[in-house]
Amino acid sequence: MWLINSSVGRKVVMSITGIALVLFLTFHMAMNLVAIISPKGYNWICEMLGANWYALVATVALAGLVVLHFIYAIWLTLQNRTARGNERYAVTARPKKVEWASQNMLVLGFIVVVGLLLHLFNFWFKMQFSELQGIHTAVENGGIAPTDGAGFIRYTFSNPVYVALYVIWLVALWFHLNHGFWSALQTLGWNSKVWFERWRITSNVYSTILILGFASVVVVYFLCALINGNVALAW
């Protein structure tokens, strides 16, 4: 099959899954911003996206996209290294106009995946997964109800260790998105000289807005915990 046997096909799969994940991140960021404006409104969204069938279908589809994107990323990286052979050791300086992120996408990807696992532990496992286990009250769920998304944000980002880890994760995600977004569009055909530069600028601006949106929730909730004297000094 072309999408599997061809290197171009694999890049197309990477591009399509990557763009789909960017669209999800956009929705997720907009949803998270509601937690700053109205914690009750955010909890209503969490309740709507709990263990309902449509949310579960979306979760499975999203997990499939992440796995597919990650597998193809490793596949393409190994393919490129095999094709270059020993020549990759002959270059000690980075070629001009080659971004640092483009040469470290796999490393950035691993950091993003580790951050994703941390995020799943702090939120998904204690929310949607808890509901799937039949847990619906705060008492059953360690003090915070599965639908109390604002409560989990407040609890997680009152801990400076988690705040630091999330900031590192978001920085890595910015580099990954900034390069990956315009690279995906280039792979899909928008690679003329005019559009190449336009997409690079668009990617830079879009990635920055996206990450700043996520980071604002982390910072705002940590500052609130700091002001109220609720900063957790232990895990």
N, C-alpha and C positions, 0 to 999 in steps of 0.2 A: 504493500500500500504506500502511495506517495507520501502521505503525512508521517510515515514511520521510516521508510527506506531512504528517503531523500533528506539531505541536510537542510535544504530550503524548506521542505515540508515540516521538519522538526522546528525550524525557526518560526514558521507560521503558527504552529500549535503553541509555542512559547508566547508569541505575540498576542494571539487571541485570548488565551487564558490569562495573560498578564493584564490586558485591557479590561477583561471581565472583573478581575480582582480589584483593579483601580476603581471601577464603578461601585463595587461593594464597599470599598474603603470610603468613598465619597458619601454614600448613604450612612455608613456607620459613624463617620465624623459629624454629619449633620444631626444624627440622632443623639450623639454624645453632647453636643452643644446645648441641647434641650435641658440636660442635667444642670447646667449653669443657670439657665433662665427660670426653669420650673422643675424642681425635683419630683413633684407630684405628676407633672406631665410626662417626665421621663419614665417614672414607674408605670404609668398607664401604657406607654409604648412597650415596656418590658413585659407587662402582663399580656399584651396583644401578641408579642413574639415569644411567648413561653413555650410550653410543650404542646402547642397546637399543631395540627397536621401540616399546615402550609409552612410553618416555621421549621418543622422537622425536615420537610422536603428540601427547603432552601438550605438548611444546615448540611444535609448530605451532599447536595449539589456543590456547595461552597467547599466542603472538604475534598470532594473529587477534583475541583479546579486547583486547589492548593497542591494536592499530591501529584497531579499531572504536570503542573508547572515545575515543581521541584524535581521530578524524575527527568523531565526533558532538559532542565538546566544542567543537571549532572551529566546527562548523556552528551549534550552538546559540548560541555567543557572537556570531557574525556576525549571526545572526537577531535576537538581542536588541538589538544595537547599531543595526541597520537599523530596527527597530521604534521605538526611542527617538529616532532621528534627532538633531537638534540639541539636543534637550532634555537629553541627557546632559552637555552642556557648561554647562548652566545651574546645576547643583548643584555647589557647591564643598565642602560639608561632608558627611560620611558620615551617612546617616539613622540615627536611633536604632534600636537592636536589630538593625542590619545588621552582621554580622561582617566584619572585614577580609578574612578568607579567602574569604568568599562573593563579594567584589568582585574578588578576584585569583586565582580558581581557574585561569584559563588560564595566567597567569604561573607559578603554582605547578606547574601541569601541565607546562609547558616545562622547568622546573628538574628535575622528576621524570624526564622523558624523557631529558634530558642525563645525569643521574645513572645512569639505566638503561643508556645506551650505554656509560658508563664501567665499569659493573658487568659488562656483557657482554664488554668488552675484557679486563678483569682476570680473569674466571673462565670464562664460557661458551666464548669463542673458544679458550682455552688448555686447556679440558677436553673437553666433548662435541664441539665442532667439530674439535679435534685428533684425537680418536678416529675421527671420520667421514673424516678424511684419511688414516687408517691409521697414525697416530702413537700408540704405546703405551708408550714408555719415556721415562725422564727425560732421557736423552742426546739423543733425537730432539726433545724438547719444551723445550729450553732450560734443563734442569737440574731440572725438576719433572715427575713423571709425570702424565698427564692425570687419573688417578684419585686423586691426592694432593691432595684438596681442602683439608685442613688445612695442607699445605705452601704452597698459593697464598694462603690467609688469612694465614699467618705472614709470607710474603714481602710481600704487599700492605700490611698494616697495620704493617709495620716502617718504613714511609715516612710521616713526619709530614704530607707534602703530601696523600697519599691519605687519611689519617685526617681531616684538615681538610675535604677535599672530600666525604667520606662523611658527616661530621657535618652539613654544610650541606644535603646531599641529604636526610638523615633528618629534619631540622627542617622542610624544605619538604614532605616526605611526610607528616609529622604534621599540619600545617595542612590539607593536601589531604584526608587521610583523615578528620580530625576533622569537617570540614564536609561532605564528600561522603557519608560513611556515613549520617548521620541524614537528610540531604537526599534520599538515594536511597530510604530507607524511607518518608519522607514522600510522595514521588512515587508509591510503590507502594500507598499507601492508609492507612498508619498516621499520620494527620495530625490526630487529635483533640487537644484541648488537653492532656489527661492524657498521652497517649502521645507527643506532641510533646516535652514536657520530659523524659520518661523516656528516649526515644531519644537526645536530645542528651547526657544524662549518660552513657548507655551508650556512645555514640560517643566521648566524651571519654576515658573510662576505658579502653576497648578499644584506641583508637589509641595512647594513652600506653603501655600494656603492650606493644603490638606494636613500637613504635619503640624502647622501652627494651631489648627483647629483641635487636633488631638492633644497637643501639648498644653493648650490653654485650660483644658479640663483638669489635667494633672496639677498644673501650677495653682489654679484657683482653689481647688479643694485642699491642696497642701497648705496654702496661705491661710485658708479658713481654719484649718486644724491648728496652725501655728498661733493665730490670733486668739483662738478659743482655748489654747493650752491643752489641746487633745492630741498632740504629736506622740506617736507610738515610738518608743525607744528600743523595742525588741520585736522579733519576728512573731 
